[in-house]
Amino acid sequence: MAAAGRRMLGALRSEVNRGLLNPLVKADTQLHSSRRLVVTRSGAILPRPVKTSFGLMKIFVVVIPFLYMGTQISKSFASLLEEHDIFVPIDDDDDD
């Protein structure tokens, strides 16, 4: 627990040293790129980052491979059940 506290204190010190919490640092300068920063040193809100939407490509990349893998797993499990006579479909000839 003490180690986690020291890490947090060290991170806070590095933030102060970089000027994020230091009011004496030159104002109106944009900080280096980081996802967790949303304001400049002067307090101005940074613009939203550019969002790249992949839309249908994202769906195809995720859905199709996992749908195929699920199909293969279910086929192999069904053949395993049939091989061990746990579930064997009954062939009823009703065309008498």
Backbone as ProteinMPNN parsed JSONL, in Angstrom:
{"seq_chain_A": "MAAAGRRMLGALRSEVNRGLLNPLVKADTQLHSSRRLVVTRSGAILPRPVKTSFGLMKIFVVVIPFLYMGTQISKSFASLLEEHDIFVPIDDDDDD", "coords_chain_A": {"N_chain_A": [[0.824, -1.185, 0.0], [1.962, 1.186, 0.756], [3.846, 1.472, -1.229], [2.269, 1.964, -3.461], [1.216, 4.431, -2.751], [3.569, 5.96, -2.737], [4.186, 5.823, -5.466], [2.025, 7.237, -6.564], [2.47, 9.747, -5.406], [4.928, 10.333, -6.532], [4.146, 10.526, -9.216], [2.52, 12.77, -9.065], [4.411, 14.684, -8.33], [5.957, 14.708, -10.67], [4.087, 15.771, -12.42], [3.851, 18.363, -11.396], [6.441, 19.264, -11.79], [6.58, 19.253, -14.572], [4.939, 21.316, -15.12], [2.19, 21.289, -15.191], [0.649, 21.739, -12.968], [1.737, 24.02, -12.056], [1.57, 27.408, -11.596], [3.395, 29.288, -12.487], [4.445, 28.697, -14.897], [4.858, 29.383, -18.369], [2.023, 30.73, -19.94], [-0.706, 29.869, -22.232], [0.436, 27.971, -23.924], [0.426, 25.033, -25.736], [0.273, 21.777, -24.471], [2.273, 18.759, -24.75], [1.172, 15.999, -26.763], [-1.273, 14.015, -25.321], [-3.558, 11.606, -24.124], [-4.951, 12.052, -21.775], [-4.983, 14.715, -21.235], [-6.904, 17.59, -21.353], [-6.952, 20.269, -21.309], [-5.146, 23.372, -21.827], [-2.15, 24.852, -20.462], [-2.964, 27.303, -19.593], [-5.587, 26.915, -19.042], [-7.432, 26.766, -21.033], [-9.769, 24.939, -22.995], [-8.891, 22.159, -24.894], [-9.337, 21.367, -28.411], [-11.62, 18.811, -29.622], [-10.285, 15.562, -30.234], [-9.503, 14.183, -33.468], [-11.77, 11.891, -34.752], [-11.714, 8.73, -36.069], [-13.847, 6.859, -37.808], [-14.622, 3.551, -38.478], [-16.835, 2.113, -39.191], [-18.64, -0.069, -41.17], [-16.468, -1.676, -41.801], [-15.335, -2.299, -39.346], [-17.331, -3.895, -38.281], [-17.295, -6.097, -40.044], [-14.693, -7.032, -39.608], [-14.823, -7.934, -36.991], [-17.228, -9.48, -36.614], [-17.493, -11.476, -38.698], [-15.111, -13.255, -38.571], [-15.438, -14.318, -35.929], [-17.965, -15.408, -36.069], [-17.513, -17.428, -37.937], [-15.612, -18.949, -36.482], [-17.218, -19.764, -34.336], [-19.061, -21.347, -35.695], [-17.406, -23.435, -36.58], [-16.576, -24.501, -34.117], [-19.034, -25.387, -33.068], [-19.716, -27.312, -34.979], [-17.642, -29.19, -34.616], [-18.119, -29.95, -31.976], [-20.662, -31.061, -32.193], [-20.089, -33.27, -33.82], [-18.426, -34.638, -32.056], [-20.237, -35.3, -29.999], [-21.923, -36.991, -31.434], [-20.143, -39.001, -32.113], [-19.573, -40.206, -29.656], [-21.962, -41.288, -29.032], [-23.771, -39.756, -27.567], [-25.565, -37.874, -28.411], [-27.447, -38.737, -30.95], [-28.936, -38.267, -33.953], [-32.158, -39.5, -34.728], [-33.037, -41.561, -37.358], [-35.847, -41.586, -38.768], [-37.825, -43.281, -40.964], [-40.319, -42.121, -42.642], [-41.561, -42.485, -45.022], [-43.128, -44.681, -45.705]], "CA_chain_A": [[0.0, 0.0, 0.0], [2.863, 2.339, 0.828], [4.489, 1.612, -2.534], [1.305, 2.605, -4.357], [1.173, 5.834, -2.354], [4.79, 6.602, -3.224], [4.075, 5.981, -6.916], [1.087, 8.329, -6.836], [3.131, 10.977, -5.021], [5.936, 10.573, -7.562], [3.458, 10.992, -10.42], [2.081, 14.138, -8.796], [5.607, 15.528, -8.403], [6.345, 14.881, -12.065], [3.116, 16.689, -13.017], [4.203, 19.708, -10.958], [7.702, 19.619, -12.439], [6.328, 19.529, -15.989], [4.249, 22.58, -15.226], [0.749, 21.15, -15.297], [0.032, 22.319, -11.783], [2.568, 25.14, -11.657], [1.042, 28.61, -12.229], [4.46, 30.153, -12.968], [4.863, 28.257, -16.229], [4.356, 30.237, -19.442], [0.63, 30.427, -20.288], [-1.124, 29.793, -23.64], [1.212, 27.029, -24.719], [-0.236, 23.734, -25.741], [1.109, 20.707, -23.948], [2.503, 17.656, -25.663], [-0.012, 15.173, -26.993], [-1.559, 12.982, -24.346], [-4.997, 11.379, -24.112], [-5.603, 12.453, -20.546], [-4.971, 16.162, -21.108], [-8.0, 18.223, -22.093], [-6.806, 21.717, -21.203], [-3.791, 23.912, -21.924], [-1.652, 25.32, -19.17], [-3.721, 28.487, -19.178], [-6.928, 26.497, -18.663], [-8.302, 26.694, -22.204], [-10.124, 23.577, -23.371], [-8.359, 21.757, -26.19], [-10.38, 20.853, -29.313], [-11.79, 17.353, -29.618], [-9.399, 14.865, -31.169], [-10.141, 13.686, -34.677], [-12.248, 10.532, -34.563], [-11.777, 7.973, -37.305], [-14.849, 5.812, -37.678], [-14.438, 2.524, -39.488], [-18.169, 1.677, -39.573], [-18.881, -1.442, -41.619], [-15.234, -2.46, -41.766], [-15.197, -2.787, -37.972], [-18.291, -4.984, -38.125], [-16.803, -7.255, -40.79], [-13.468, -7.539, -38.992], [-15.14, -8.592, -35.732], [-18.327, -10.439, -36.667], [-17.291, -12.608, -39.611], [-14.211, -14.289, -38.048], [-15.972, -14.985, -34.752], [-19.088, -16.226, -36.524], [-16.904, -18.604, -38.539], [-15.036, -19.777, -35.416], [-18.325, -20.365, -33.604], [-19.602, -22.41, -36.534], [-16.466, -24.557, -36.548], [-16.622, -25.109, -32.78], [-20.291, -26.122, -32.915], [-19.645, -28.515, -35.825], [-16.766, -30.19, -34.004], [-18.777, -30.448, -30.776], [-21.752, -31.943, -32.623], [-19.505, -34.549, -34.262], [-17.946, -35.318, -30.854], [-21.409, -35.889, -29.35], [-22.4, -38.114, -32.243], [-19.134, -40.056, -32.038], [-19.693, -40.874, -28.356], [-23.367, -41.708, -28.929], [-24.488, -38.952, -26.576], [-26.707, -37.359, -29.152], [-27.459, -39.255, -32.305], [-30.252, -38.037, -34.54], [-32.875, -40.715, -35.116], [-33.442, -41.528, -38.746], [-37.158, -42.187, -38.939], [-38.284, -43.327, -42.345], [-41.757, -41.927, -42.649], [-42.094, -42.572, -46.369], [-43.69, -46.012, -45.944]], "C_chain_A": [[0.871, 1.253, 0.0], [3.536, 2.57, -0.519], [3.555, 2.295, -3.521], [1.191, 4.088, -4.038], [2.387, 6.597, -2.833], [4.743, 6.812, -4.727], [3.157, 7.142, -7.266], [1.712, 9.678, -6.504], [4.206, 11.331, -6.046], [5.31, 11.072, -8.848], [2.995, 12.427, -10.245], [3.266, 15.091, -8.869], [6.026, 15.751, -9.846], [5.38, 15.811, -12.787], [3.465, 18.134, -12.647], [5.469, 20.161, -11.664], [7.506, 19.922, -13.913], [5.541, 20.815, -16.173], [2.749, 22.468, -15.314], [0.035, 21.801, -14.124], [0.786, 23.552, -11.295], [2.075, 26.41, -12.346], [2.123, 29.525, -12.791], [4.949, 29.784, -14.359], [4.191, 29.133, -17.265], [2.96, 29.799, -19.886], [0.445, 30.38, -21.799], [-0.2, 28.945, -24.498], [0.548, 25.681, -24.607], [0.751, 22.667, -25.29], [1.317, 19.633, -24.995], [1.278, 16.754, -25.717], [-0.129, 14.069, -25.956], [-3.067, 12.84, -24.25], [-5.671, 11.931, -22.866], [-5.628, 13.962, -20.36], [-6.083, 16.755, -21.96], [-7.926, 19.734, -22.027], [-5.354, 22.108, -21.426], [-3.355, 24.37, -20.549], [-2.424, 26.525, -18.667], [-5.144, 28.136, -18.761], [-7.891, 26.419, -19.832], [-8.541, 25.236, -22.573], [-9.586, 23.284, -24.766], [-9.491, 21.26, -27.087], [-10.454, 19.336, -29.236], [-10.811, 16.714, -30.592], [-10.186, 14.343, -32.371], [-10.52, 12.233, -34.461], [-12.356, 9.867, -35.925], [-12.742, 6.824, -37.102], [-14.667, 4.811, -38.816], [-15.747, 1.872, -39.904], [-18.294, 0.206, -39.912], [-17.617, -2.294, -41.571], [-15.021, -3.064, -40.379], [-16.128, -3.976, -37.736], [-17.779, -6.244, -38.82], [-15.574, -7.869, -40.125], [-13.774, -8.309, -37.714], [-16.139, -9.727, -35.918], [-17.995, -11.665, -37.509], [-16.3, -13.637, -39.059], [-14.785, -15.035, -36.838], [-17.199, -15.825, -35.08], [-18.565, -17.522, -37.15], [-16.322, -19.521, -37.464], [-16.128, -20.455, -34.602], [-18.954, -21.501, -34.374], [-18.706, -23.642, -36.479], [-16.493, -25.267, -35.193], [-17.895, -25.928, -32.615], [-20.314, -27.381, -33.78], [-18.793, -29.593, -35.179], [-17.4, -30.764, -32.733], [-19.927, -31.383, -31.135], [-21.203, -33.287, -33.096], [-18.955, -35.334, -33.072], [-19.108, -35.984, -30.119], [-21.918, -37.1, -30.12], [-21.431, -39.29, -32.165], [-19.252, -40.854, -30.745], [-21.122, -41.315, -28.058], [-24.115, -40.991, -27.806], [-25.732, -38.361, -27.222], [-26.577, -37.855, -30.577], [-28.843, -39.012, -32.877], [-30.893, -39.348, -35.015], [-33.343, -40.561, -36.556], [-34.768, -42.279, -38.865], [-37.548, -42.123, -40.415], [-39.796, -43.249, -42.346], [-42.348, -42.027, -44.054], [-42.604, -43.984, -46.69], [-44.97, -45.94, -46.705]], "O_chain_A": [[0.564, 2.244, -0.662], [3.773, 3.712, -0.914], [3.994, 3.114, -4.328], [1.081, 4.914, -4.945], [2.275, 7.737, -3.284], [5.197, 7.842, -5.226], [3.464, 7.938, -8.153], [1.513, 10.649, -7.234], [4.375, 12.501, -6.39], [5.87, 11.947, -9.509], [3.071, 13.219, -11.184], [3.143, 16.189, -9.412], [6.409, 16.861, -10.215], [5.793, 16.561, -13.671], [3.383, 19.027, -13.49], [5.566, 21.312, -12.09], [8.208, 20.775, -14.456], [5.486, 21.349, -17.281], [2.08, 23.485, -15.498], [-1.056, 22.35, -14.276], [0.488, 24.068, -10.217], [2.15, 26.496, -13.571], [1.796, 30.465, -13.515], [5.781, 30.487, -14.934], [3.063, 29.581, -17.058], [2.743, 28.623, -20.176], [1.323, 30.796, -22.556], [-0.077, 29.195, -25.697], [0.16, 25.245, -23.523], [1.916, 22.668, -25.687], [0.619, 19.6, -26.009], [0.45, 16.762, -24.806], [0.801, 13.292, -25.745], [-3.786, 13.838, -24.29], [-6.859, 12.249, -22.905], [-6.24, 14.447, -19.409], [-6.19, 16.455, -23.149], [-8.755, 20.418, -22.628], [-4.445, 21.299, -21.243], [-4.115, 24.281, -19.585], [-2.529, 26.746, -17.461], [-5.839, 28.972, -18.184], [-9.05, 26.045, -19.652], [-7.64, 24.403, -22.478], [-9.795, 24.058, -25.701], [-10.505, 20.78, -26.581], [-9.499, 18.666, -28.844], [-10.541, 17.269, -31.657], [-11.389, 14.097, -32.282], [-9.69, 11.428, -34.037], [-13.015, 10.384, -36.828], [-12.481, 5.917, -36.311], [-14.571, 5.197, -39.981], [-15.768, 1.136, -40.891], [-18.084, -0.66, -39.063], [-17.688, -3.499, -41.328], [-14.579, -4.206, -40.255], [-15.756, -4.944, -37.072], [-17.826, -7.334, -38.248], [-15.434, -9.091, -40.086], [-13.054, -9.251, -37.383], [-15.912, -10.831, -35.423], [-18.204, -12.791, -37.057], [-16.624, -14.825, -39.074], [-14.633, -16.253, -36.735], [-17.443, -16.845, -34.435], [-19.122, -18.594, -36.912], [-16.511, -20.736, -37.521], [-15.974, -21.613, -34.215], [-19.343, -22.512, -33.787], [-19.195, -24.764, -36.345], [-16.44, -26.495, -35.134], [-17.853, -27.037, -32.084], [-20.864, -28.404, -33.371], [-19.159, -30.769, -35.185], [-17.23, -31.949, -32.446], [-20.144, -32.387, -30.457], [-21.788, -34.33, -32.805], [-19.008, -36.564, -33.07], [-18.976, -37.12, -29.662], [-22.297, -38.111, -29.528], [-21.855, -40.445, -32.152], [-19.047, -42.068, -30.753], [-21.434, -41.678, -26.924], [-24.996, -41.573, -27.173], [-26.813, -38.358, -26.634], [-25.689, -37.43, -31.316], [-29.829, -39.508, -32.333], [-30.235, -40.188, -35.629], [-33.963, -39.562, -36.922], [-34.777, -43.497, -39.046], [-37.592, -41.052, -41.021], [-40.47, -44.241, -42.071], [-43.514, -41.689, -44.256], [-42.514, -44.425, -47.836], [-45.577, -46.972, -46.991]]}, "name": "protein", "num_of_chains": 1, "seq": "MAAAGRRMLGALRSEVNRGLLNPLVKADTQLHSSRRLVVTRSGAILPRPVKTSFGLMKIFVVVIPFLYMGTQISKSFASLLEEHDIFVPIDDDDDD"}
